[in-house]
Amino acid sequence: MIKQIFDDDYTLFSNLKSNHYSRRIISHYDAYGIKYDFCRFFQMISSEGTVCGLVSLFNSAMMVALYNGKTLDKEGIADLAFLVRVNKPQTVELEPVYAKQLISYVADSYELGERHEFQFVSKNTLPDFDVDEMPKLDDVFAILKTGFPALADSYDLWLTDTSHRVRRGYSQAFLLSGCTTATVQYIVDNCALVGQVATLPEFRGKMYARSLLYWVGERLNLDNISVFLFARNHRKSYYEEIGFKEIGVDYVLDYKGDKNE
């Protein structure tokens, strides 16, 4: 059974497994709580009546995390598949073993994409680069939309969410030499996830993105924050050359639409 959470209770978000899925859910809760329709949380309850994990639905993304010592059985996967079908999120993220099970229920509407998790390995050397740690978000967006065309029509949504997270200390944007940007999407339990890296077209191929990612890794390491990112297969060598080490592989369920749409 899956039950939506309507009452603020931070204890529900404790004792989750220490992984990306849990940190992402916690970052949603810390930033927004339960009072917004675009950010909803659910409990996964086993047939024995015990809560085994949590689900977050943030805009068009679903995240699934389990409590320490808990697992999902076949009934739990079926319940999760029902929630996916009802809400049709663009992406679903959960532990690899369960992602492989879940796709068998929703393969008509989703496809399984492999990605690799990397952790930055510090050399304890912070380069003297021209990095703005508090850039204007409009300047950041102007670069991002050139690398992520889907964002071009989502300025208001992106700005509202990013500025909210930055003000509350859960996110941070960086700007290198006015042409390359990267965003820390969350910082939870001294772990930071880096994403949305882009460079203006006329400056691409000049190693600005590599330089900024390396700088961000070293900069956050000074604050004892571990830096992580995810990459698809064709980007593995790129991040390894920068100083990231692969630590795992997982799968994302990507929405491809229903056959009758």
Solvent accessible surface area in square Angstrom, and as a share of the most:
residue,aa,sasa,rsa
1,M,121,0.54
2,I,39,0.20
3,K,117,0.49
4,Q,50,0.22
5,I,13,0.07
6,F,150,0.63
7,D,108,0.56
8,D,100,0.52
9,D,57,0.30
10,Y,117,0.44
11,T,97,0.56
12,L,39,0.19
13,F,3,0.01
14,S,55,0.35
15,N,95,0.49
16,L,16,0.08
17,K,52,0.22
18,S,108,0.69
19,N,32,0.16
20,H,6,0.03
21,Y,15,0.06
22,S,3,0.02
23,R,18,0.07
24,R,41,0.15
25,I,0,0.00
26,I,20,0.10
27,S,0,0.00
28,H,8,0.04
29,Y,19,0.07
30,D,34,0.18
31,A,3,0.02
32,Y,15,0.06
33,G,15,0.15
34,I,37,0.19
35,K,161,0.68
36,Y,78,0.30
37,D,132,0.69
38,F,76,0.32
39,C,0,0.00
40,R,80,0.29
41,F,1,0.00
42,F,13,0.06
43,Q,26,0.12
44,M,5,0.02
45,I,23,0.12
46,S,26,0.17
47,S,74,0.47
48,E,138,0.62
49,G,52,0.50
50,T,65,0.38
51,V,45,0.26
52,C,8,0.04
53,G,0,0.00
54,L,0,0.00
55,V,0,0.00
56,S,0,0.00
57,L,6,0.03
58,F,22,0.09
59,N,62,0.32
60,S,54,0.35
61,A,34,0.26
62,M,0,0.00
63,M,4,0.02
64,V,3,0.02
65,A,2,0.01
66,L,3,0.01
67,Y,21,0.08
68,N,77,0.39
69,G,79,0.76
70,K,72,0.30
71,T,98,0.57
72,L,13,0.06
73,D,72,0.37
74,K,161,0.68
75,E,91,0.41
76,G,14,0.13
77,I,1,0.01
78,A,40,0.31
79,D,38,0.20
80,L,0,0.00
81,A,6,0.04
82,F,143,0.60
83,L,19,0.09
84,V,0,0.00
85,R,99,0.36
86,V,94,0.54
87,N,41,0.21
88,K,85,0.36
89,P,3,0.02
90,Q,92,0.41
91,T,39,0.22
92,V,0,0.00
93,E,17,0.08
94,L,1,0.01
95,E,30,0.13
96,P,44,0.28
97,V,83,0.48
98,Y,18,0.07
99,A,0,0.00
100,K,109,0.46
101,Q,71,0.32
102,L,0,0.00
103,I,27,0.13
104,S,84,0.54
105,Y,73,0.28
106,V,0,0.00
107,A,51,0.39
108,D,57,0.30
109,S,4,0.03
110,Y,4,0.02
111,E,96,0.43
112,L,62,0.31
113,G,15,0.14
114,E,62,0.28
115,R,24,0.09
116,H,11,0.05
117,E,33,0.15
118,F,0,0.00
119,Q,57,0.26
120,F,15,0.06
121,V,80,0.46
122,S,29,0.19
123,K,142,0.60
124,N,124,0.64
125,T,82,0.48
126,L,71,0.35
127,P,28,0.18
128,D,149,0.77
129,F,80,0.33
130,D,105,0.55
131,V,24,0.14
132,D,64,0.33
133,E,56,0.25
134,M,175,0.78
135,P,15,0.09
136,K,151,0.64
137,L,31,0.15
138,D,83,0.43
139,D,66,0.34
140,V,0,0.00
141,F,13,0.05
142,A,45,0.35
143,I,5,0.03
144,L,0,0.00
145,K,89,0.38
146,T,48,0.28
147,G,34,0.33
148,F,75,0.31
149,P,104,0.65
150,A,94,0.72
151,L,30,0.15
152,A,52,0.40
153,D,143,0.74
154,S,35,0.23
155,Y,72,0.27
156,D,107,0.55
157,L,99,0.49
158,W,17,0.06
159,L,52,0.26
160,T,88,0.51
161,D,29,0.15
162,T,11,0.06
163,S,22,0.14
164,H,31,0.14
165,R,14,0.05
166,V,56,0.32
167,R,173,0.63
168,R,125,0.45
169,G,51,0.49
170,Y,46,0.18
171,S,8,0.05
172,Q,47,0.21
173,A,4,0.03
174,F,1,0.00
175,L,18,0.09
176,L,7,0.04
177,S,55,0.36
178,G,47,0.45
179,C,2,0.01
180,T,0,0.00
181,T,0,0.00
182,A,0,0.00
183,T,6,0.03
184,V,0,0.00
185,Q,44,0.19
186,Y,3,0.01
187,I,44,0.22
188,V,11,0.06
189,D,111,0.57
190,N,96,0.49
191,C,20,0.12
192,A,1,0.00
193,L,7,0.04
194,V,8,0.04
195,G,15,0.14
196,Q,50,0.22
197,V,38,0.22
198,A,8,0.06
199,T,12,0.07
200,L,39,0.19
201,P,71,0.45
202,E,112,0.50
203,F,69,0.29
204,R,112,0.41
205,G,83,0.80
206,K,125,0.53
207,M,126,0.56
208,Y,62,0.23
209,A,22,0.17
210,R,69,0.25
211,S,32,0.20
212,L,0,0.00
213,L,2,0.01
214,Y,36,0.14
215,W,16,0.06
216,V,1,0.01
217,G,0,0.00
218,E,3,0.01
219,R,62,0.23
220,L,7,0.04
221,N,51,0.26
222,L,111,0.55
223,D,74,0.38
224,N,125,0.64
225,I,21,0.11
226,S,38,0.25
227,V,3,0.02
228,F,21,0.09
229,L,5,0.03
230,F,41,0.17
231,A,8,0.06
232,R,89,0.33
233,N,83,0.42
234,H,148,0.66
235,R,92,0.34
236,K,64,0.27
237,S,67,0.43
238,Y,37,0.14
239,Y,25,0.09
240,E,84,0.38
241,E,115,0.52
242,I,15,0.08
243,G,16,0.15
244,F,5,0.02
245,K,128,0.54
246,E,50,0.23
247,I,83,0.42
248,G,27,0.26
249,V,61,0.35
250,D,7,0.04
251,Y,38,0.15
252,V,5,0.03
253,L,0,0.00
254,D,33,0.17
255,Y,43,0.16
256,K,112,0.48
257,G,14,0.14
258,D,32,0.16
259,K,180,0.76
260,N,138,0.71
261,E,137,0.61
